[in-house]
């Protein structure tokens, strides 16, 4: 599932000394948490805080699913650990085999995709299916690779399995085994439905690998329909048979497609084509059965063109203008002001949006929730509220460190109602002061129903929200019965339901007069409905072909605005608010099941039993034993052994890797081989990340075999070296706006000594006999970058700074010093996706006895020459050349061509012996392709660099991969 908040940003500046193993920075919880463990026959559920009831609930649900959840795969998974992450407000879950465990993020999502099942129940069904999928790899080649790689063998054996299978099959399982999996929710497939009905059927290459021009539905959507097609036509165990064929020997191109062909007689392209044809025809029939489309009028929107762009979640500011969220392949998320006749106006660029559909405007203010990650603890992610004064532009942060996942402003803009799920999995609505953020009241919720998307009534006297309970969803009205101490905030409240509690997916309630408008999936297409608070009569308000979402009512009560889905992206539209045109309907009690949903349930051996099990109350579930879990006692957790990948990821060794389930301790030990010198080395590395500074240590002992030319004679020698590195680093995430920011400080001690060194002279970059190196390295780095769109090739605003200090302060062994600083500035180019980088650096060193590695970027096309003083500068102009959908059969799919035109200058001064100066004036260009090879899911960027070296008047051509010289 999704991973949010600066993926990889901190790792760019995770400081480690030269030669260190650089074990990666992982996300941890704060060390003061006290962990506990629930053990069942097949699961270990780890949790912290007061979430005991939810932990017991999750453990019981997982036990119930152990057989039924993977029955059609024909496996019985080994016991596995599940970590409940309750310090974050991110709604997520995943299963990994490095090390093998699952993580459930306990804050439920607020959007339409939640459906009508409990969040943790849905996670259990979906993620346990992944456990079964990975277990399937323990056969054929996977059984042979196990002793060589440990659990890493699962990933190696599954390298040819497309991501759409993993996610699509899991979505199919949650659809079959629950009353509300995503296969039953129209908003889940609306992008694909719009594409097909608009005649946009893409090739399999494009459907799998994506596009930087068009909206291509993700792996979850594509995979659900492809896996469900084969299940319904070839039996529920068809994918078990496919995987059996695949794992016999998966290491050749298109082996997964061949596994499908051996099982069904179809190649993967044929499965794709047939599944698209079938659901296209189903959706055409559905479309013809719908009422005539409701007439609408588009507001003026500037981003309507060939590139996929969306305008969503409108909120009226005046009777004729709305605030909406603009997103797309060409844009980072931004709030814009739209009107019927005036030009679109950019208002504000938010930070890390939590729930964009919970934009709320009232009283001249706008509010929305944003994630705020703790500077050090990556698993502690708060959700605070941002309140923007639309007249003055003043931004206020409400609820720092809190867990507000949705919020709405009162009509006068003085109060906020916010939804919150605490670390104990208790759900509540709270009333806040919109100016100070003070909590006025927490509304009672004795049944612990989950509240979604609350809104104030225009009279400011009551609230409406969607409420999810074990029986289903309804729309609830909360009516205050008193006055708060500081004004009109409620003191106590009474609640009553406007609709029967049912298996009906409801969202986005919007009260107006005696009605509440809302989104419902009851017809099989998401549209806007209304219910009378007086009579309970329900009405259909819109009938749009693909989906109408997020209704808002104009202040004068004359028009409605909502976003209307299109294949080219959602658009904000208006229609008259005329209650006489609404169509009365019987009260719905269930949604129409989406394509394949009923068939999948009927095929599952436990298709009828599991939904009944999931509906059982906690009081009917078994309780399991609980004991304390000490992270340090479980610090060593071996997950890969034999032939393992090195921590740096660029080599393999014979050894082992360990990482505990809470990401506090990493250990690596291995024997490596240098193919150039044909020598062996043994390395051990430890990184303890459970405290505020990260503690790193590694030791290496190995051999060298090298030669030098001295006074016309070549000398060769073999010797041994020992290297010890130990130190601290402090990686901090400082992001709180549209700029991604990170700061890292590190200091390390390096000791290196050689034995048996008999060469007549020593290179200055190496240690020699009787002259060990005892050095200290300190680094400070900072980076800030504006968020980037999908089509952006480089940051358009931002900067970075790196300072390095290396010295030998102990007075023993070799003596050397080096100080360096380098900074970069990112600026916009001539058009939207062009960007400029200006970079400059200075390096000073005393290198009479020893030369440290360079600490600044040297001119491209040059090797490193170690000067006493080195000044460097560069100019880069980054631009995309084309966004393509080029295909070479099954072999290659090219998405983008881009170029960088650059100029590098440098001046080196050397004061050893006779003073010397060397000037570099290099210029050149990089040309790179972004492509997918053999339909592998990870795109590769590779190309060529051409450099003119003015000092020697020579052209140099170099290959590039990932913009790094090979």
Buried (B, 14 or more C-beta within 10 A) or exposed (E): BEEBBBEEBBBEBBBBBBBBBBBBBBBBBBEEBEBBBBBBEBBBBBBBBBBBEBBBBBBBBBBBBBEBBBBBBBBEBEEBBBBBBBBBBBBBBBBBBBBBBBBBBBBBBBBBBBBBBBBBBBBBBBBBBBBBBBBBBBBBBBEEBBEBBBBBBBBBBBEBBBBBBBBBBBBBBBBBBBBBBBBBBBBBBBBBBBBBBEEBBBBBBBBBBBBBBBBBBBBBBBBBBBBBBBBBBBBBBBBBBBBBBBBBEBEEBBBBBBBBBBBBEBBBBBBBBBBBEBBBEBBEEBBEEBEEBBEBEBBEBBBBEEBBBBBBBBBBBEEBBBBBBBBBBBBBBBBBBBBEEEEBEEBBBBBBBBBBBBBBBBBBBBBBBBBBBBBBBBBBBBBBBBBBBBEEEEEBEBBEEBBBBBBBBBBBBBBBBBBBBBBBBBBBBBBBBBBEBEBBBEBEBEEBBBBBBBBBBBEBEBBBBBBBBBEBBBBBBBBBEEEBEEEBBBEEBEBEEBBBBBBBBBBBBBBBBEBBBBBBBBBBBBBBBBBBBEEEBBBBBBBBBBBBBBBBBBBEEEBBBBBBBBBBBBBBBBBEBEEEEBEEBEEBEBBBBBBBBBBBBEBBEBBEEBBEBBBEEEEEBEEBEBEEBEBEEBBEBEBBBBBBBBBEEEEEBBBBBBBBBBBBBBBBBBEBBBEEBEBEBBBBBBBBBBEEBBBBBBBBBBBBEBEBEEEEEEBEBBBBBBBBBBBBBBBBBBBBBBBBBBBBBBBBBBBBBBEEBEBEEBEBEBBBBEBBBBBBBBBBBBBBBBBBBBBBBBBBBBBBBBBBBBBBEEEEBBBBBBBBBBBBBBBBBEEBBBBBBBBBBBBBBBBEBBBBBBBBBBBBBBEEEBBBBBBBBBBBBBBBEEBBBEBEEBBBBBBBBBBBEBBBBBBBBBEEEEEEEBEBBBBBBBBBBBBBBEBBBEBEBBBEBBBBBBBEEEEBEBEBEEBEEE
